[in-house]
Amino acid sequence: MKVTIDGQEIEVEAGTTILQAARMIGGESVPPAMCYYSKLKGTGGKCRCCLVDVTKGSEADPRPMPKLVASCVTGCQDGMEVASKSSERVTEARKAVTEFLLINHPLDCPVCDQAGECDLQNLSFEHGKSETRFIEEKRTFEPEDIGPHIQLHMNRCIVCQRCVEVADQLTDGRVHGVLNRGDHSQISTCVSAAIDNEFSGNMIDVCPVGALTDKTFRFKSRVWFNKPFNAHRECTTPGCCGKTTLWMFGNEIQRVTARKDIYHEVEDFICNTCRFDKKEVADWIIEGPRRFEKDSVINQNNYTRKMDKVVIETEKGILMGRDIDRKKISMSEIDYNEKIDGNKIDTK
């Protein structure tokens, strides 16, 4: 079947969704997706971030679809024409969805471990607004301990349900899910049972926001201070590929994650032994630095060209203050035998 997305034509097989076809084309025509996950069955249709405008249904029925559709669950038809980035309706809809997702989301970015690799940050950067119209009180939840390895921040959750699908499809017994309805919906364990199975750590990797984070990496560092390296080991756990990304600070492995593709989706799932227990360099065969997109915040610390010095023409005192004040606030330069006024305390 031939499908045209933003003027670019591509041939796809029957059963391909619009989002999958857009990813085959690549570039800016690819809609954002917060709930769809290509490695998990049954995902998609929940976050409404991937809305597109079908301007021509098919060759057999060329009428446009009256409403915007979710590209992750809408199948392609022969002769279909779709507007994604080129449609003002789509742009406004994505702005509205982003605003809706941020209504109850706390401003935790300065302390959130997901900052720098957060899909919601990327979505907000492209489609978000600098102000909010929401004046009501934000929805909040009581802290809950769901296991020894995973930290749950329910206030940050957007209920994409990826973590539920991971537990359903990778583990034998899922003990958590979505409780309650509407704006009271929350991810929790049904009978206060701890999430403790060999592949539970993959819930952290599939979470698009900072709702599920690694307890072993909690508040250790920001991701842009780490250097990611691809590595592998011979793992004996059935179902584990043993291929990972090591996030290193010097010679210290601060965390281990599964490898991800350009759409931030896990390529192959890994076990908890690889993720939480193998934190020594000797445990791994390091292949080399991981590739990441040039616009990533992780890349901002890697200056590959000479930077020009910025010179501001003004008085020295305005920029740097008085020399005496600068000495007083520099603890390494303070003589501990001086008073604040500079006089000696003890002359003996």
LUMLUMGU-666728 format. One record per residue: x, y, z of N, C-alpha, C in turn; residue in three letters. Coordinates in steps of 0.2 Angstrom, whole numbers, plus 5000, padded with zeros to 4 digits. Layout:
XYZXYZXYZALA...
This chain:
500449945000500050005000500450065000MET500250114996500650184996500250235001LYS500750265005500450315010500850375009VAL500550435010500950495009500850535016THR501450545019501450585025501850645024ILE501550705025501850775024502250775017ASP501850745012502150755006502650695004GLY502850655008503350605007502950535007GLN503050505001502650444999503150385001GLU502750335004503150265006502650205005ILE502950155003502550095002502650045009GLU502050025011502049985018501649925017VAL501749885021501349815021500649825025GLU500149785023499549785026499649775034ALA499249815038499249815045499749865048GLY500149905044500549955047500150015049THR500350035055499950095057500350165054THR499950215055500250285052500850295056ILE500950285063501550305066502150265064LEU501950195063502550155060502750175054GLN502350195049502450225043502850285043ALA502750325048503050395049503750375051ALA503850325055504550315058504950285052ARG504650245048505050225042505350285038MET504950335037505150395034505650435038ILE505550445044505950475049505950555048GLY506350585052506350665052505750695056GLY505650755055505150785059504450765058GLU504250725053503550705052503350645057SER503850625061503650575066503350605071VAL502750575073502350605079502650585085PRO502650625090502850605097502350555100PRO502650515104502250455107502450445114ALA502050455119502150445126501950375129MET501450345125501150275128501350215123CYS501350235117501550175112502250155113TYR502350085112502950055113503049995108TYR503450005103503449955098503649885100SER504049875106504249815108503649775113LYS503149815114502649785119501949785115LEU501649735115500949725112500449765116LYS499949785112499349815115499449885118GLY500049915116500149985119499850035114THR499750095116499550155111498850175113GLY498650235110497950255111497750285117GLY498250305122498050325128498250395129LYS498850415127499150485128498850535123CYS498650525117498450565112498950615110ARG499650605111500150645108500250635101CYS500050585098500250565091499750585086CYS499250625088498750645084498950675077LEU498650645071498750675065498150685061VAL498250725056497650745051497650695045ASP497150655044497050615038496650655033VAL497050685028496650725023496350685017THR496550625017496250585012496250515014LYS495650485015495650415018495950365014GLY495850355008496150305003495950314996SER496150274992495950284985495250264984GLU495050214987494350194987493850244990ALA494050274995493650324999494050385000ASP494050434996494550484997494350545002PRO493750535005493550585010494050585016ARG494150645018494550655024494250635030PRO494650615035494350595042494150665045MET493550665048493350735051493750755057PRO493950705061494350725067495050695067LYS495450725071496150705071496150635074LEU496550585072496650525074497250505077VAL497250455082497950435085498250395080ALA498850415078499250375073499550305075SER499550295082499850235084499350175084CYS498750195083498250135083497750145076VAL497950185072497550195065497950165060THR497650115056498050075051498050115045GLY498550105041498650135034498150105029CYS497950145024497550125018497950145012GLN497750105007498150125000497850184998ASP498350234997498150304994498050354999GLY498150335006498050375011498550435011MET498250495013498750555014498650585021GLU499150595024499150615031499550675032VAL499350725036499750785038499950785045ALA500550785046500750785053501150845055SER501750855054502050925056501750975052LYS501550965046501351025041500651045043SER500251015047499551035049499551085055SER499151135054499151185060498651155065GLU498151115063497651085067498051035072ARG498550995069498950945073499350985078VAL499651035076500151075080499751105086THR499151125085498751155091498451095095GLU498351045092498050985096498650955101ALA499250955098499850935102499950975108ARG499851045106499951095112499451085117LYS498851065115498351055120498450995124ALA498650945121498850875124499350885129VAL499950925127500450935131500250975137THR499851025136499551065142499151025147GLU498850975144498450935148498850885152PHE499350865149499850815153500250855158LEU500350915158500750955162500250985168LEU499650975167499151005172499350985179ILE499450915180499550885187500250875188ASN500650885183501350865183501750915188HIS502150895193502550935197503150965193PRO503351025196503951045193504551025197LEU504750955195505250925199505850915195ASP505850945189506450935184507150945188CYS507151005192507851015195508050955200PRO507650915202507850855207507650795204VAL507350785198507150725195507750685192CYS507850625193508350585190508250575182ASP507650585180507450575173507650635169GLN507750695172507950755169508550745164ALA508450765158508950765153508850705148GLY508350655150508150605145507450595146GLU507050645147506350635148505950655142CYS505550605140505150625134504650675135ASP504350685141503950745143504250805142LEU504950815144505350875144505350895136GLN505550845132505550855125504950875122ASN504350845124503750865121503550935124LEU503750955130503551015132503951075129SER504651055128505051105124504851115117PHE504551075114504251085107503551115107GLU503151085111502451105111502151135117HIS502551145122502351175128502251255128GLY501951275133501851355134502251375140LYS502451435140502851465146502451475152SER501751475151501351495157500851435157GLU500451435163499851395164499251425165THR498651395163498051425164497651385170ARG498051335172497751295178497851325184PHE497251345188497251375194497051335200ILE496851275198496651225204497251195207GLU497151155212497651125216497851065212GLU498451045212498750985208498550925212LYS498450875208498250805211498950775214ARG498850755220499450725223499250655226THR499850615227499750555230500250545236PHE500050495240500450485246501050435243GLU501650445246502250405244502150335245PRO502350285241502250215242502850175240GLU503050125244503650085243503350025239ASP503650015233503449965229503949905228ILE504549915231505049865230505749895232GLY506249845232506949865234507249905229PRO507049895222507449925217507149985214HIS506549995214506150045210505850095215ILE505950165213505650215217505050245213GLN504450245216503850265213503650335215LEU503650385210503450455211502750455207HIS502250445211501550445207501350515205MET501550565208501350635206501650645199ASN502150615197502450625190502150585185ARG501750535187501450485182500950515177CYS500950495171500450515166500050455164ILE500050405168499650345167499650315159VAL500250315157500350285150500250205150CYS500350175156500250105157500850065153GLN501350095152501950055149502150005154ARG502250025160502549985165502049925167CYS501449935166500949875167501049825161VAL501149845155501249805149501849765150GLU502449795153503049765154502949705158VAL502649715164502549665169502049605166ALA501549625162501149575159501549535155ASP501949565150502249525145502949495146GLN503249515151503949495153503949445159LEU503549455164503549415170502949365171THR503049325175502549275176501949295180ASP502049345185501549365189501549435191GLY501149475187501049545188500749565195ARG501049605199500749625206500549695206VAL500649735200500449805201499949815194HIS499649875195499249895189498949965190GLY498449985186498050045187497450035192VAL497550075197496950075202496550135201LEU495850125203495450185203495250205196ASN494950265195494650285189494850365188ARG494750385182494750455181495450495183GLY495350555186495950585189496250555195ASP495850505198496150465204496550405202HIS496550395195496950335193497650335195SER497950285197498650285200498950215199GLN499650215198499950145198500150125205ILE499950065206500050045213499949965213SER500249935219500149865220499449855223THR499149795221498449785223498449775231CYS498849735233498849715240499449735244VAL499749785242500349815245500949765244SER500949725239501449675238502049715234ALA502649695236503249725233503349695226ALA503549735221503749715214504449685214ILE504449625214505149595215505149535210ASP505349545204505449485199506049505195ASN506349455191506949465188506949515182GLU506449535180506349585174506049655176PHE505949665183505549715185505849785183SER506549785183506949845182506749875175GLY506549835170506349865164505749915164ASN505349915170504849965171505150035171MET505850035173506150105174506350125167ILE506550085162506750105156506150125151ASP505550095152505050105148504650165150VAL504750195156504350245159504550315155CYS504150345152504350405148504450465153PRO504250465159504350525163504750495170VAL504850535175505150515181504750485186GLY504250445184503850415189504150355192ALA504550315188504850255190505650265189LEU505950275195506750285194507150225198THR507750225196508150175199508450195206ASP508250155211508450175218509250175219LYS509550135215510350135216510650195213THR510250235209510550285205510250355208PHE509850345213509450405216509850455218ARG509850515215510150575217510950575217PHE511150525213511950515213512250565208LYS511850575202512150625197511650645192SER511850695188511350705182511650665176ARG511150655172511450605166511950645162VAL511950705161512450735157513050745160TRP513150725166513850715169514150645169PHE513750605166513950535165514150525158ASN514550475157514750455150514450385148LYS514050385143513750315142514150275137PRO514250205139514650165135514250095134PHE514250075128513950015127514349955129ASN514049905132514449845135514049785135ALA514349725136513949665136514249615141HIS513949565143514149515147513849445145ARG514149395147513749325146513249315152GLU512649335151512149325156511849265155CYS511749225161511449165161510649165163THR510449225164509649225165509249215159THR508849175159508449155153508049225151PRO508049245144507749305142508149365142GLY508749365145509149425146509649425140CYS509649485136510149485131510849505133CYS510949525139511649545142511949605138GLY511549645134511849705131511549765134LYS511949805136511749865141512149925139THR511949975142512250045142512550055149THR513150065150513450085156513550155157LEU513250185162513350265163513850275168TRP514450295166515050295170515250375172MET515450375178515750435181516450425183PHE516950445178517650415179517650345178GLY517950305183517950235182517350195186ASN516950235189516350215192515750205188GLU515450145188514850135185514250155190ILE513850205188513350235192512750205191GLN512550185185511950145184512050105177ARG511550055176511550015170510850015167VAL510850025161510150025158510149985151THR509649965149509549935142509749985137ALA509949955131510149995126509450025122ARG509450085120508850115117508950145110LYS508450145106508550165099508350245099ASP508350265093508250345092507550365095ILE507050315096506450335098506350325106TYR506950315109507050305116506650235118HIS506650185114506350125116506850075117GLU506850025121507249975123507349925117VAL507949915115508149865109507949795112GLU508249775117508149715121508149725128ASP507749685131507649685138508249655142PHE508349675148508849645152508649625159ILE508949585163508749565169508949605175CYS508749595181508949635186509649625189ASN509949565187510649555189511049595185THR510949605179511349645175511249725177CYS510649735179510549805180510749835187ARG510649795192510749815199511349785202PHE511549725200512149695204512749695201ASP512849705194513449715191513649785190LYS514049815195514249885195514949885195LYS515349835193516049835193516249835185GLU516749875183517049875176517249805174VAL517549765179517749695177517249655175ALA516549665177516049625175515849635168ASP516049685164515849695158516349695152TRP516149685146516549695140516349755137ILE516749815138516549875135516649885128ILE516149895124516249905117516449975114GLU516250025118516450095116515850135118GLY515950205116515450255118514750245114PRO514250255118513550255115513450315110ARG513150295105512950355100512250385103ARG512150445103511550485105511450545100PHE510850565100510650615095511050685097GLU511250725092511650785093511250835097LYS510650835097510250885101510150865108ASP510450805110510250785117510650825122SER510350835128510650875133511350835136VAL511350775135511950735137512550755132ILE512350785126512950805122513150875123ASN512850905127512950975128513650995132GLN513850935135514550945139515150925134ASN515050905128515550885124515650935119ASN516150985120516251045116516851015111TYR516651015105517050985099517351045095THR517251105097517551165093517751215098ARG518151255096518451315100517851365102LYS517751375108517251425110517551495110MET517251545108517451615108517351645115ASP517751675118517651705125517151765124LYS516751765129516251815129516551875134VAL516551935131516751995134516252045135VAL516052065141515552115143515852175145ILE515752225141516052295142515652325148GLU515952325154515652355160516152365165THR515952395171516452395176516552335180GLU517252325182517352265185516952245191LYS516852305195516452295201515752265200GLY515452285194514752255193514752185192ILE515252155188515252085187515552045192LEU516052065195516452025200516352045207MET516152105209516052135215516752155218GLY516752175224517452195227517852135229ARG518552155228519052105230518952075237ASP518852115241518852095248518252055250ILE517652065246517052025247517151955244ASP517551955238517651895235518051845239ARG518551875243518951835247518551805253LYS518051845255517651825261517251765260LYS516951755253516551705252516851645249ILE517551645248517951595246518251555252SER517951505254518151465260518851445260MET519151425254519851405253520351455254SER520151525253520651575254520551615261GLU520151595265520051625271520551605276ILE520951645279521351635285520951625291ASP520951565294520551545300520851585306TYR521351625305521651655311521451735310ASN520951745306520751815305519951825307GLU519851885310519051895310518851915304LYS518151925304517851945297518052015295ILE518252055300518552125298519252125296ASP519552065296520252065293520752065299GLY520552085305521052085310521252015313ASN521852005316522051945318521651925325LYS521551865326521151845332521751825337ILE522251795335522751775340523451785337ASP523751835341524451855338525051815342THR524851775346525351735350525751685345LYS
